[in-house]
């Protein structure tokens, strides 16, 4: 089959000074656009309201930080399983991917990881995309199956109406989440050898890392809320956690951090606590997420050009 384009000519084109200048300008504009978007979202939250109703217990912030880093740490460990030592010193890549996924739009982070691997690890585009695809499928397998079980439990106990009554659109999100889970889990289990490119043993380790990350985030989230409102029944926090998991499993939702903060505020009258304190808890979490997203986006903008030693690229 004839080639659609000459790779050597494409490489020569990329070395052209004008092309390099154009690409750098595009990168700068993209960075400025993301910064503007994040600052705009921070302004929408309302600094005065957040400041006056911030949780006072330090455990809230300790658990928040642990939860913020749980996702990029999990991804960092997963891709060490997939790509070896080449990513061991590049935690910044997965921190940036976390920002793209949760602060911009779902799956933007995966696209960033695939592009980064193609440009920095000498991975062919198809190989990089296949690795990201395998990780995503195994992550979704762990998360969707667990989410469907939680939704089924709340449906059987009649508590699922709390979510749908709080936000009419939430029934749509739940339907999508259940449909994805019921479709994905049986398909992957039945045709895993054809769907996944990873060897079975490596795929099991990746699945286990994703599952541990999921459980850790759930426990940290429940603990974060419990230290602010220790008298609230445990099933109330599980209901809110289910709402959060549903939002994170629906593809292409913009800024799920803020979407969940908004849903939490609409559900605050179901929590046995002062309304202002409940609102402050969710507003604080939403604002802190946006602040850290902004800070780490700026920091990782300076680390992305760091070269990778040749000996690790071949790992």
Backbone bond lengths (Angstrom), bond angles and torsions (degrees), N, CA, C in turn:
res aa  C-N    CA-C-N  psi(-1)  N-CA   C-N-CA  omega(-1)  CA-C   N-CA-C  phi
1 X - - - 1.472 - - 1.526 108.90 -
2 X 1.303 116.78 133.43 1.451 121.10 -178.65 1.523 110.48 -69.69
3 X 1.311 114.63 148.47 1.449 119.54 178.92 1.527 110.02 -77.97
4 X 1.313 115.85 143.23 1.449 119.65 179.14 1.526 111.29 -75.77
5 X 1.320 116.83 -27.42 1.458 119.40 178.41 1.520 108.64 -153.63
6 X 1.314 115.34 158.46 1.456 122.59 179.54 1.524 108.55 -89.04
7 X 1.337 116.27 117.30 1.457 120.71 -177.32 1.520 111.56 -61.70
8 X 1.346 116.47 -38.62 1.458 119.34 -179.22 1.529 111.55 -63.04
9 X 1.337 116.87 -37.50 1.470 120.03 177.62 1.525 110.87 -67.00
10 X 1.335 115.73 -36.87 1.454 119.38 178.43 1.519 110.56 -64.50
11 X 1.339 116.98 -41.57 1.463 120.90 177.56 1.518 111.54 -62.45
12 X 1.348 116.34 -41.77 1.470 120.34 177.72 1.519 110.95 -62.00
13 X 1.344 116.05 -39.95 1.453 120.30 179.38 1.531 111.03 -63.25
14 X 1.325 116.13 -38.97 1.455 120.35 -178.56 1.529 112.03 -68.55
15 X 1.322 117.36 -20.48 1.461 121.39 178.51 1.522 112.74 -86.92
16 X 1.324 117.45 -7.17 1.458 121.46 179.23 1.531 109.60 -64.27
17 X 1.348 118.55 129.65 1.466 121.01 -177.86 1.529 113.33 -56.87
18 X 1.338 117.88 -38.87 1.457 120.51 179.92 1.529 111.23 -67.32
19 X 1.335 115.79 -39.04 1.468 119.61 177.91 1.523 109.97 -65.83
20 X 1.340 116.70 -42.72 1.465 120.17 177.96 1.526 111.16 -59.96
21 X 1.355 116.18 -43.41 1.454 120.57 179.40 1.531 111.00 -62.93
22 X 1.328 115.95 -41.25 1.464 120.70 179.24 1.530 111.12 -63.35
23 X 1.334 116.82 -44.67 1.461 120.52 -179.60 1.522 111.67 -65.26
24 X 1.338 116.59 -37.69 1.460 119.54 177.89 1.525 110.83 -66.76
25 X 1.324 116.29 -37.55 1.458 119.88 177.56 1.526 110.62 -64.21
26 X 1.338 116.35 -41.19 1.462 120.67 177.68 1.526 110.49 -62.59
27 X 1.347 116.33 -42.61 1.456 120.32 178.65 1.525 111.31 -62.22
28 X 1.344 116.49 -41.84 1.462 120.73 179.56 1.525 110.72 -63.95
29 X 1.327 116.13 -43.81 1.463 119.91 178.70 1.529 111.43 -62.15
30 X 1.345 115.81 -39.23 1.463 119.95 178.72 1.524 111.00 -63.66
31 X 1.346 116.27 -43.07 1.463 120.75 178.62 1.526 110.45 -62.66
32 X 1.342 116.94 -45.34 1.460 120.88 -179.86 1.528 111.39 -63.69
33 X 1.341 116.17 -37.28 1.464 120.25 179.30 1.525 110.78 -64.74
34 X 1.331 116.70 -43.01 1.465 120.81 179.23 1.530 110.63 -65.91
35 X 1.336 116.61 -42.16 1.461 120.38 178.39 1.531 111.14 -61.22
36 X 1.330 116.33 -42.94 1.459 120.55 178.79 1.530 110.58 -62.69
37 X 1.327 115.43 -42.95 1.471 120.55 -179.42 1.522 110.54 -60.91
38 X 1.340 116.54 -44.94 1.462 120.08 -177.91 1.530 111.22 -67.56
39 X 1.339 117.12 -42.09 1.462 120.20 178.98 1.523 111.11 -63.94
40 X 1.324 116.24 -37.20 1.467 120.55 177.64 1.527 110.63 -63.60
41 X 1.330 116.64 -42.64 1.463 120.24 178.71 1.523 111.59 -65.55
42 X 1.333 116.47 -37.70 1.457 119.74 177.37 1.527 110.56 -62.11
43 X 1.324 116.29 -39.08 1.454 120.04 178.38 1.510 112.85 -66.74
44 X 1.328 117.53 -34.57 1.460 121.13 -179.81 1.529 112.15 -66.34
45 X 1.320 116.44 -31.21 1.466 119.64 -177.71 1.528 110.64 -65.61
46 X 1.303 117.86 -39.13 1.461 120.56 178.64 1.510 112.09 96.27
47 X 1.334 116.47 100.60 1.453 120.50 -173.91 1.529 112.74 -65.91
48 X 1.327 118.09 -41.56 1.463 120.77 -176.82 1.526 112.21 -62.53
49 X 1.346 115.98 -45.43 1.461 119.89 -179.70 1.520 111.70 -62.53
50 X 1.321 115.30 -41.79 1.468 119.49 -179.64 1.522 110.31 -65.13
51 X 1.321 116.15 -46.17 1.466 120.52 -175.18 1.529 112.11 -61.72
52 X 1.328 116.81 -37.28 1.451 121.30 -176.54 1.531 113.36 -77.53
53 X 1.323 117.38 -17.40 1.471 119.24 -175.40 1.530 112.97 -125.66
54 X 1.325 116.99 26.31 1.464 120.27 179.20 1.529 110.72 -68.04
55 X 1.327 117.87 141.00 1.479 120.16 172.45 1.524 110.38 -59.26
56 X 1.309 116.80 144.04 1.465 120.55 -175.87 1.523 113.24 -97.65
57 X 1.323 118.48 -21.78 1.463 119.83 -178.49 1.529 110.92 -71.99
58 X 1.333 117.68 131.25 1.466 119.69 -179.75 1.528 113.23 -65.51
59 X 1.338 117.70 -23.81 1.462 120.22 -179.42 1.528 111.65 -62.77
60 X 1.326 116.99 -30.24 1.468 120.89 177.05 1.523 110.05 -58.02
61 X 1.316 117.05 -44.24 1.462 121.61 -175.86 1.524 111.50 -79.28
62 X 1.324 116.49 -33.34 1.469 119.66 176.67 1.529 109.92 -63.62
63 X 1.335 116.10 -46.46 1.465 119.81 179.05 1.523 111.38 -68.83
64 X 1.317 116.99 -32.94 1.460 120.04 176.45 1.530 110.62 -60.83
65 X 1.326 116.91 -47.13 1.462 120.22 -179.77 1.527 111.07 -63.17
66 X 1.336 116.69 -43.81 1.462 120.15 178.47 1.523 110.87 -60.03
67 X 1.334 116.33 -40.11 1.455 120.98 -179.12 1.530 111.16 -71.32
68 X 1.322 117.21 -37.24 1.465 121.07 179.45 1.528 110.91 -60.90
69 X 1.338 115.51 -41.50 1.463 119.63 -176.34 1.524 113.07 -86.85
70 X 1.329 118.40 -10.12 1.469 120.25 -177.42 1.524 111.78 -61.31
71 X 1.337 117.02 -41.77 1.466 120.04 -178.69 1.523 112.46 -65.46
72 X 1.340 119.86 -53.48 1.473 118.07 178.97 1.528 113.74 -64.06
73 X 1.348 117.64 -32.02 1.467 119.35 176.79 1.526 109.85 -64.92
74 X 1.341 116.13 -43.79 1.460 119.44 177.89 1.515 112.02 -60.32
75 X 1.344 117.14 -45.12 1.467 120.80 179.06 1.525 111.03 -64.41
76 X 1.308 116.61 -38.99 1.461 122.22 179.14 1.528 110.28 -61.09
77 X 1.337 117.19 -43.51 1.463 120.84 177.96 1.534 111.65 -68.19
78 X 1.322 115.98 -38.88 1.466 120.44 179.28 1.521 110.73 -60.72
79 X 1.324 117.48 -47.42 1.463 119.64 -175.87 1.522 112.61 -77.42
80 X 1.333 117.43 -16.42 1.459 118.31 167.54 1.520 110.19 -68.52
81 X 1.333 116.82 -36.40 1.466 120.37 174.58 1.526 110.63 -63.64
82 X 1.333 116.58 -38.26 1.461 120.84 -174.45 1.522 111.83 -82.39
83 X 1.351 117.57 -46.81 1.460 121.51 -173.04 1.521 114.03 -110.85
84 X 1.320 118.50 -0.97 1.453 121.27 174.41 1.524 113.97 76.17
85 X 1.341 115.45 -148.36 1.459 121.98 -172.07 1.519 113.58 -68.07
86 X 1.315 117.79 -14.46 1.462 120.76 -176.36 1.530 112.63 -60.70
87 X 1.329 117.44 -24.35 1.469 120.03 -178.28 1.521 112.33 -110.25
88 X 1.310 117.28 4.82 1.466 120.37 -175.20 1.523 112.14 -61.15
89 X 1.323 117.54 -36.61 1.459 121.71 -177.98 1.529 112.46 -100.37
90 X 1.332 117.91 16.81 1.465 120.26 -176.17 1.527 112.19 -122.32
91 X 1.321 115.50 50.64 1.455 120.34 176.28 1.529 111.41 -60.47
92 X 1.340 116.49 -28.23 1.462 120.80 -179.04 1.526 112.55 -59.39
93 X 1.331 116.68 -31.50 1.468 120.86 -179.94 1.534 110.17 -62.60
94 X 1.306 116.48 -42.22 1.466 120.88 -175.53 1.533 111.21 -81.40
95 X 1.325 115.94 -24.15 1.457 119.45 171.27 1.526 109.84 -68.50
96 X 1.335 116.88 -42.24 1.465 120.64 176.84 1.528 110.39 -64.58
97 X 1.322 117.81 -39.11 1.469 121.21 179.13 1.525 110.29 -63.35
98 X 1.326 117.42 -37.59 1.467 121.28 177.42 1.529 110.45 -59.99
99 X 1.315 116.80 -41.64 1.462 121.58 -179.87 1.522 110.25 -64.84
100 X 1.329 116.88 -45.39 1.459 119.98 179.85 1.525 111.23 -61.11
101 X 1.329 116.36 -41.21 1.470 120.50 -176.00 1.521 112.64 -69.60
102 X 1.330 117.42 -46.73 1.458 120.97 -170.92 1.526 113.56 -98.25
103 X 1.334 118.06 -22.58 1.461 119.80 -179.55 1.521 112.47 -99.86
104 X 1.331 117.65 -21.50 1.467 119.79 -177.48 1.519 109.87 -111.41
105 X 1.332 118.24 -77.39 1.462 120.91 179.11 1.523 108.44 -156.40
106 X 1.325 116.65 146.46 1.464 121.43 -178.81 1.529 110.98 -56.11
107 X 1.340 115.46 138.88 1.460 125.63 176.05 1.519 113.96 75.66
108 X 1.331 118.50 -0.73 1.464 119.21 171.69 1.524 109.73 -65.86
109 X 1.339 116.66 -32.52 1.458 120.57 178.76 1.515 112.75 -66.03
110 X 1.335 116.50 -39.05 1.466 120.02 178.07 1.533 111.17 -65.38
111 X 1.327 115.91 -39.73 1.461 119.62 177.11 1.521 110.39 -63.07
112 X 1.336 116.18 -38.22 1.461 120.72 178.53 1.527 110.86 -65.08
113 X 1.351 118.01 -43.48 1.464 121.32 179.88 1.529 110.65 -62.32
114 X 1.327 117.20 -43.83 1.464 120.50 -179.99 1.516 110.92 -63.05
115 X 1.329 116.94 -43.35 1.465 120.68 179.73 1.517 110.71 -66.44
116 X 1.329 116.64 -40.55 1.467 120.49 178.84 1.530 110.86 -62.91
117 X 1.327 117.45 -43.85 1.468 121.03 179.83 1.523 110.70 -63.82
118 X 1.313 116.63 -38.99 1.466 120.99 178.89 1.528 110.68 -63.81
119 X 1.328 116.81 -40.01 1.463 120.81 -175.75 1.524 113.14 -84.19
120 X 1.332 118.28 -27.86 1.466 121.11 -171.16 1.517 114.71 -114.27
121 X 1.320 118.05 -21.57 1.460 120.35 -178.17 1.517 112.42 -109.78
122 X 1.321 116.21 8.43 1.457 121.41 -178.79 1.522 112.13 56.59
123 X 1.334 115.91 33.79 1.459 120.79 177.11 1.523 109.06 -89.64
124 X 1.316 116.78 134.78 1.451 119.53 173.96 1.523 109.07 -62.11
125 X 1.322 115.41 149.87 1.453 119.66 -176.92 1.514 112.91 -52.84
126 X 1.333 116.28 -43.25 1.464 120.39 -178.74 1.522 111.21 -66.14
127 X 1.330 117.34 -37.77 1.469 121.48 -179.75 1.525 110.47 -67.78
128 X 1.334 116.60 -43.46 1.464 120.76 179.82 1.522 111.08 -64.11
129 X 1.318 116.41 -45.03 1.458 120.67 -179.87 1.525 110.99 -65.06
130 X 1.337 117.38 -37.81 1.457 121.41 179.45 1.525 111.37 -63.59
131 X 1.342 117.19 -40.64 1.458 120.88 179.43 1.527 111.06 -65.16
132 X 1.328 115.80 -43.91 1.468 120.18 178.68 1.520 109.97 -64.77
133 X 1.326 115.98 -39.86 1.469 120.73 178.18 1.522 111.54 -60.89
134 X 1.327 117.50 -44.41 1.468 121.40 -179.94 1.528 110.94 -62.77
135 X 1.335 116.64 -44.21 1.460 120.45 179.45 1.522 110.65 -62.90
136 X 1.324 116.34 -42.11 1.463 119.95 -179.69 1.520 112.28 -65.28
137 X 1.312 116.43 -40.97 1.464 120.15 179.95 1.517 110.57 -64.21
138 X 1.328 117.30 -43.94 1.455 120.70 -179.29 1.525 111.34 -68.82
139 X 1.328 116.83 -36.40 1.460 120.51 175.02 1.526 110.72 -64.49
140 X 1.324 115.47 -45.13 1.467 119.94 179.79 1.522 111.15 -65.06
141 X 1.333 116.23 -35.52 1.458 120.16 178.60 1.524 110.74 -61.06
142 X 1.336 116.52 -42.78 1.462 120.57 178.96 1.529 110.87 -70.08
143 X 1.325 116.33 -46.94 1.460 120.32 -173.78 1.522 113.00 -73.16
144 X 1.329 117.64 -45.49 1.466 119.98 -176.49 1.518 112.60 -67.62
145 X 1.317 116.97 -40.35 1.457 118.89 179.47 1.523 110.60 -63.54
146 X 1.343 116.61 -40.56 1.459 120.49 179.13 1.529 110.64 -68.76
147 X 1.332 117.35 -39.43 1.459 121.38 179.42 1.521 111.34 -64.41
148 X 1.337 116.97 -43.46 1.467 120.92 179.91 1.526 110.22 -61.85
149 X 1.324 116.98 -40.02 1.469 119.77 178.95 1.527 110.99 -64.35
150 X 1.346 117.48 -40.69 1.460 120.22 177.82 1.529 111.34 -65.49
151 X 1.350 116.42 -42.96 1.461 120.01 178.93 1.528 111.05 -63.17
152 X 1.332 116.54 -39.48 1.464 120.13 178.50 1.523 110.72 -63.24
153 X 1.323 116.35 -40.22 1.466 120.07 179.86 1.523 110.99 -64.56
154 X 1.331 116.93 -42.25 1.464 119.90 179.55 1.522 111.86 -71.69
155 X 1.340 117.04 -31.57 1.464 119.70 176.56 1.521 110.43 -65.90
156 X 1.321 116.96 -42.94 1.466 121.19 -179.20 1.530 112.01 -66.89
157 X 1.335 116.41 -28.68 1.467 119.32 -179.90 1.527 112.41 -94.37
158 X 1.341 117.38 0.16 1.459 121.32 177.47 1.509 115.08 78.20
159 X 1.345 118.16 8.34 1.463 120.54 -177.11 1.527 112.91 -88.53
160 X 1.321 117.04 -9.35 1.460 119.88 -178.55 1.533 111.51 -64.80
161 X 1.330 116.95 -25.59 1.459 121.10 179.69 1.529 112.00 -64.79
162 X 1.316 116.72 -22.29 1.465 119.72 177.98 1.524 109.90 -59.98
163 X 1.336 116.87 -42.83 1.458 121.06 -179.67 1.520 111.79 -70.69
164 X 1.316 117.09 -45.99 1.467 120.31 -177.26 1.522 111.66 -68.90
165 X 1.333 117.83 -31.58 1.465 120.62 177.36 1.525 111.56 -72.92
166 X 1.331 116.60 -32.59 1.463 120.62 -178.26 1.522 111.70 -70.17
167 X 1.334 117.18 -34.52 1.465 121.59 -179.41 1.524 107.91 -145.63
168 X 1.351 118.01 113.68 1.470 120.59 -178.33 1.522 113.42 -57.72
169 X 1.340 117.04 -31.20 1.470 120.20 179.98 1.516 112.19 -72.98
170 X 1.335 116.84 -16.22 1.456 119.19 -173.86 1.522 112.34 -69.18
171 X 1.340 117.06 -27.65 1.459 119.23 174.85 1.514 111.26 -60.49
172 X 1.328 116.63 -35.54 1.470 121.81 176.43 1.519 110.77 -64.48
173 X 1.346 116.97 -44.15 1.466 120.58 178.88 1.532 111.22 -62.82
174 X 1.340 115.61 -41.81 1.467 119.65 179.54 1.524 110.52 -63.46
175 X 1.334 116.47 -43.83 1.465 120.30 179.07 1.515 112.10 -59.83
176 X 1.335 116.51 -43.14 1.464 120.33 178.25 1.522 111.18 -64.22
177 X 1.319 116.45 -43.53 1.457 120.82 -178.80 1.525 111.19 -62.42
178 X 1.333 116.91 -45.06 1.471 121.00 179.44 1.520 110.44 -65.13
179 X 1.337 116.89 -42.78 1.465 120.44 -179.74 1.523 111.32 -61.40
180 X 1.333 116.16 -43.45 1.468 120.51 178.65 1.521 110.15 -63.20
181 X 1.338 116.88 -44.75 1.460 120.43 -179.14 1.510 113.15 -64.00
182 X 1.328 116.68 -45.86 1.468 120.54 -179.02 1.524 112.10 -67.97
183 X 1.316 116.94 -26.60 1.458 120.35 178.01 1.527 111.61 -83.30
184 X 1.346 115.67 -44.16 1.458 120.20 -171.05 1.521 112.78 -71.77
185 X 1.328 117.42 -48.77 1.462 120.22 -171.71 1.526 112.47 -59.55
186 X 1.350 120.19 -52.16 1.470 118.96 179.72 1.526 113.07 -63.11
187 X 1.329 117.04 -37.36 1.469 120.46 -178.70 1.525 110.99 -63.80
188 X 1.340 116.32 -46.96 1.471 119.77 -178.74 1.520 111.08 -65.53
189 X 1.326 117.33 -42.12 1.463 120.27 -179.92 1.527 111.64 -64.07
190 X 1.324 116.18 -36.50 1.467 120.44 -176.69 1.527 112.26 -79.77
191 X 1.331 117.41 -39.30 1.469 120.54 -172.78 1.529 111.69 -120.39
192 X 1.336 117.53 32.43 1.463 120.41 -175.65 1.524 112.95 -58.91
193 X 1.328 117.25 -35.02 1.463 119.71 -178.42 1.525 111.73 -66.13
194 X 1.317 117.42 -29.81 1.457 121.16 179.75 1.525 112.44 -89.44
195 X 1.325 116.57 -28.95 1.461 120.63 -175.51 1.519 112.01 -83.34
196 X 1.346 116.65 -41.92 1.456 121.23 -174.76 1.519 111.59 -94.85
197 X 1.336 115.70 137.82 1.452 120.38 175.82 1.511 113.00 -90.62
198 X 1.345 117.47 -14.40 1.465 121.30 -179.18 1.520 110.75 -75.37
199 X 1.330 117.49 147.01 1.469 120.44 172.05 1.523 109.88 -60.22
200 X 1.340 118.28 149.80 1.471 121.14 -176.16 1.521 114.89 -53.09
201 X 1.341 117.88 -44.93 1.458 120.09 -177.88 1.521 111.56 -65.35
202 X 1.331 116.01 -40.74 1.464 119.58 178.78 1.527 110.19 -68.27
203 X 1.325 116.81 -37.85 1.463 120.84 178.18 1.529 110.61 -62.37
204 X 1.329 117.40 -38.66 1.471 120.81 178.60 1.520 110.76 -64.52
205 X 1.352 117.23 -40.28 1.462 120.31 179.46 1.528 110.84 -66.60
206 X 1.326 116.51 -40.37 1.461 120.49 178.22 1.526 110.22 -63.68
207 X 1.338 116.57 -44.08 1.467 120.83 177.73 1.529 110.57 -59.73
208 X 1.324 117.15 -42.74 1.467 121.58 -178.76 1.525 110.60 -64.09
209 X 1.337 118.11 -40.46 1.460 121.23 178.29 1.525 110.29 -62.83
210 X 1.333 116.47 -44.92 1.465 120.39 178.76 1.535 110.78 -61.71
211 X 1.324 116.68 -40.95 1.461 120.38 -179.29 1.526 111.00 -66.01
212 X 1.328 116.84 -43.24 1.464 120.96 178.26 1.525 110.97 -63.23
213 X 1.327 116.13 -41.14 1.466 120.17 177.39 1.529 110.68 -60.50
214 X 1.332 115.71 -43.80 1.460 120.68 -179.90 1.526 111.23 -61.12
215 X 1.327 117.14 -48.13 1.466 121.28 -179.59 1.522 110.60 -63.49
216 X 1.344 117.05 -41.50 1.463 120.54 -180.00 1.520 111.35 -61.61
217 X 1.337 117.08 -43.00 1.461 120.61 -179.92 1.524 110.82 -65.98
218 X 1.331 116.78 -40.62 1.465 120.20 178.51 1.532 111.33 -62.05
219 X 1.318 116.65 -45.12 1.459 120.18 -179.28 1.530 111.38 -66.91
220 X 1.329 116.59 -40.89 1.459 120.22 178.78 1.525 111.08 -65.27
221 X 1.343 116.23 -40.96 1.456 119.54 -179.97 1.524 111.23 -64.87
222 X 1.330 116.39 -46.77 1.467 120.00 177.91 1.523 110.81 -61.00
223 X 1.329 116.42 -40.58 1.458 120.12 178.47 1.517 112.16 -65.68
224 X 1.325 117.17 -38.37 1.460 120.70 179.40 1.525 111.55 -61.86
225 X 1.327 116.41 -43.75 1.466 119.75 178.40 1.525 111.53 -70.76
226 X 1.330 116.39 -37.39 1.462 120.38 -176.08 1.521 112.37 -66.23
227 X 1.344 117.99 -33.20 1.465 118.86 -179.72 1.526 111.52 -71.11
228 X 1.354 117.26 -22.51 1.461 120.52 177.06 1.522 110.57 -84.52
229 X 1.346 117.01 -39.80 1.467 122.75 -178.99 1.532 109.38 -129.45
230 X 1.322 117.45 77.04 1.474 120.32 -176.25 1.522 114.01 -66.00
231 X 1.332 118.14 -16.72 1.466 120.47 -177.25 1.523 113.87 -92.26
232 X 1.332 117.20 -4.41 1.464 120.42 -178.97 1.530 109.22 -75.68
233 X 1.356 118.52 135.40 1.471 121.07 179.03 1.519 112.25 -57.03
234 X 1.315 115.27 145.73 1.465 120.50 -176.22 1.524 112.16 -62.29
235 X 1.351 118.02 -35.94 1.453 119.60 -176.84 1.533 112.38 -66.87
236 X 1.333 117.32 -21.98 1.467 120.03 175.24 1.521 110.59 -65.91
237 X 1.330 116.65 -43.31 1.462 120.54 178.02 1.524 111.06 -67.28
238 X 1.338 117.13 -37.48 1.462 119.99 177.92 1.529 110.26 -63.64
239 X 1.333 116.96 -36.87 1.462 120.44 177.88 1.525 110.76 -63.80
240 X 1.317 116.93 -43.97 1.454 120.39 178.61 1.529 111.34 -66.84
241 X 1.333 116.08 -36.64 1.468 119.64 176.68 1.527 111.00 -64.32
242 X 1.330 116.02 -38.61 1.459 119.35 176.63 1.522 110.52 -62.52
243 X 1.332 116.12 -40.89 1.464 120.18 177.00 1.521 110.93 -60.19
244 X 1.312 116.83 -41.37 1.460 121.01 179.05 1.524 111.21 -65.28
245 X 1.319 116.97 -43.28 1.459 120.74 -179.13 1.520 111.14 -64.96
246 X 1.337 116.92 -36.93 1.467 120.00 177.58 1.520 109.92 -61.42
247 X 1.335 117.30 -45.01 1.457 120.71 -178.76 1.527 111.57 -63.36
248 X 1.332 117.50 -39.18 1.463 120.00 -177.80 1.516 112.53 -74.19
249 X 1.339 118.60 -15.98 1.460 120.41 179.99 1.527 113.11 -96.20
250 X 1.343 118.46 -10.01 1.461 120.68 177.63 1.523 108.12 -84.17
251 X 1.344 118.67 122.27 1.466 120.24 -174.71 1.521 113.20 -70.22
252 X 1.359 114.27 147.11 1.461 124.19 169.62 1.529 114.17 66.14
253 X 1.347 117.63 25.33 1.455 119.30 172.05 1.526 108.72 -79.74
254 X 1.347 118.90 135.35 1.454 120.71 179.25 1.520 111.61 -78.89
255 X 1.337 116.43 130.08 1.464 124.18 173.02 1.527 112.90 48.69
256 X 1.322 116.71 72.92 1.463 121.04 -178.68 1.525 112.34 -66.45
257 X 1.356 118.09 -24.93 1.464 120.21 175.83 1.526 110.06 -57.95
258 X 1.333 116.62 -48.35 1.458 120.62 -177.84 1.528 111.79 -74.95
259 X 1.328 117.79 -34.31 1.458 120.45 177.37 1.526 110.50 -60.41
260 X 1.326 116.09 -43.06 1.459 119.07 -179.66 1.522 111.48 -69.99
261 X 1.335 116.60 -37.05 1.461 119.18 176.33 1.522 110.40 -59.92
262 X 1.337 116.39 -41.09 1.461 119.83 178.22 1.507 112.15 -65.82
263 X 1.334 117.98 -42.32 1.460 120.88 178.19 1.523 110.70 -63.60
264 X 1.336 116.77 -39.60 1.458 120.03 179.63 1.520 112.21 -60.68
265 X 1.333 116.14 -37.79 1.459 119.59 179.60 1.527 110.51 -67.88
266 X 1.345 117.72 -38.17 1.465 119.99 178.73 1.528 111.36 -67.87
267 X 1.327 116.63 -23.91 1.472 120.33 -179.40 1.527 113.02 -93.62
268 X 1.353 116.30 3.25 1.460 117.80 -170.07 1.519 112.90 -65.72
269 X 1.365 118.69 -23.63 1.458 118.42 -179.75 1.530 112.03 -74.19
270 X 1.373 117.14 -7.63 1.461 119.85 174.96 1.530 111.34 -87.57
271 X 1.326 116.30 -8.25 1.458 120.66 -179.88 1.521 108.88 -97.57
272 X 1.314 115.63 132.77 1.468 120.88 -177.68 1.522 109.01 -81.80
273 X 1.336 115.12 79.89 1.451 120.69 179.64 1.513 109.59 -166.32
274 X 1.341 118.44 167.67 1.455 121.51 179.06 1.529 111.21 -58.22
275 X 1.336 115.89 132.86 1.469 120.10 -175.86 1.523 111.67 -58.62
276 X 1.341 116.93 -40.84 1.462 120.08 -178.48 1.524 111.23 -64.42
277 X 1.332 116.33 -38.65 1.467 120.02 -179.62 1.522 111.13 -68.55
278 X 1.351 116.53 -39.36 1.470 120.10 177.59 1.525 110.15 -64.34
279 X 1.338 115.65 -46.85 1.462 119.44 178.49 1.520 110.55 -60.97
280 X 1.337 116.30 -41.03 1.456 119.82 179.51 1.514 112.76 -62.47
281 X 1.333 116.53 -37.02 1.456 120.20 179.48 1.523 110.91 -62.30
282 X 1.338 116.17 -46.93 1.461 118.94 -178.85 1.525 112.21 -73.35
283 X 1.333 116.45 -37.33 1.460 119.03 177.35 1.522 111.31 -65.83
284 X 1.332 115.87 -38.61 1.461 119.49 178.33 1.523 110.87 -62.97
285 X 1.328 116.58 -45.66 1.459 120.25 179.10 1.523 110.77 -62.35
286 X 1.345 117.20 -43.03 1.458 120.24 179.01 1.509 112.21 -63.85
287 X 1.339 116.41 -43.66 1.462 120.09 -179.93 1.526 111.31 -66.94
288 X 1.343 116.76 -43.58 1.464 120.00 179.91 1.523 111.31 -62.46
289 X 1.331 116.73 -38.51 1.460 119.59 176.16 1.521 111.02 -59.59
290 X 1.337 116.73 -46.06 1.455 119.79 -178.73 1.525 111.90 -67.32
291 X 1.335 116.83 -37.28 1.466 120.02 178.39 1.522 110.67 -64.00
292 X 1.341 116.60 -48.50 1.465 119.40 179.99 1.514 111.26 -66.02
293 X 1.343 116.84 -37.49 1.464 118.89 175.94 1.524 110.93 -57.85
294 X 1.318 115.86 -45.14 1.458 120.62 -179.53 1.524 111.11 -64.89
295 X 1.328 116.75 -47.25 1.468 121.26 -178.20 1.524 110.88 -61.71
296 X 1.334 117.27 -48.99 1.458 119.70 -176.30 1.527 111.86 -74.91
297 X 1.325 117.50 -25.11 1.462 118.54 173.79 1.522 109.93 -64.55
298 X 1.336 116.19 -43.05 1.464 119.70 178.26 1.524 110.77 -64.80
299 X 1.344 116.81 -45.65 1.471 120.64 -178.58 1.527 110.89 -61.62
300 X 1.334 116.67 -47.51 1.465 119.10 -177.19 1.522 112.29 -71.14
301 X 1.325 117.91 -16.36 1.462 119.67 174.70 1.525 111.15 -64.71
302 X 1.340 116.30 -25.61 1.459 120.89 -179.79 1.529 112.47 -92.39
303 X 1.326 117.82 -10.32 1.469 120.45 -176.79 1.521 112.91 -104.56
304 X 1.350 118.10 -10.96 1.456 119.89 -173.08 1.520 113.55 -69.08
305 X 1.333 118.02 -23.36 1.464 120.74 -177.48 1.524 112.66 -88.13
306 X 1.336 116.19 1.46 1.465 119.43 -179.42 1.519 111.02 -62.92
307 X 1.313 116.27 130.15 1.468 120.23 -176.89 1.513 111.46 -75.35
308 X 1.324 115.87 155.76 1.457 122.65 178.65 1.534 108.41 -107.87
309 X 1.329 118.20 127.25 1.467 119.64 178.73 1.522 111.58 -53.85
310 X 1.331 114.76 142.97 1.472 120.32 -176.53 1.519 112.01 -61.69
311 X 1.354 116.12 -33.82 1.468 117.27 -177.28 1.504 112.10 -67.94
312 X 1.350 117.87 -26.43 1.459 119.23 178.70 1.506 111.45 -82.98
313 X 1.325 117.93 -26.36 1.450 120.14 179.45 1.519 112.43 -63.77
314 X 1.305 116.15 -30.33 1.461 120.30 -178.32 1.511 112.47 -85.84
315 X 1.347 116.80 -1.78 1.455 119.91 -177.80 1.513 111.36 -69.27
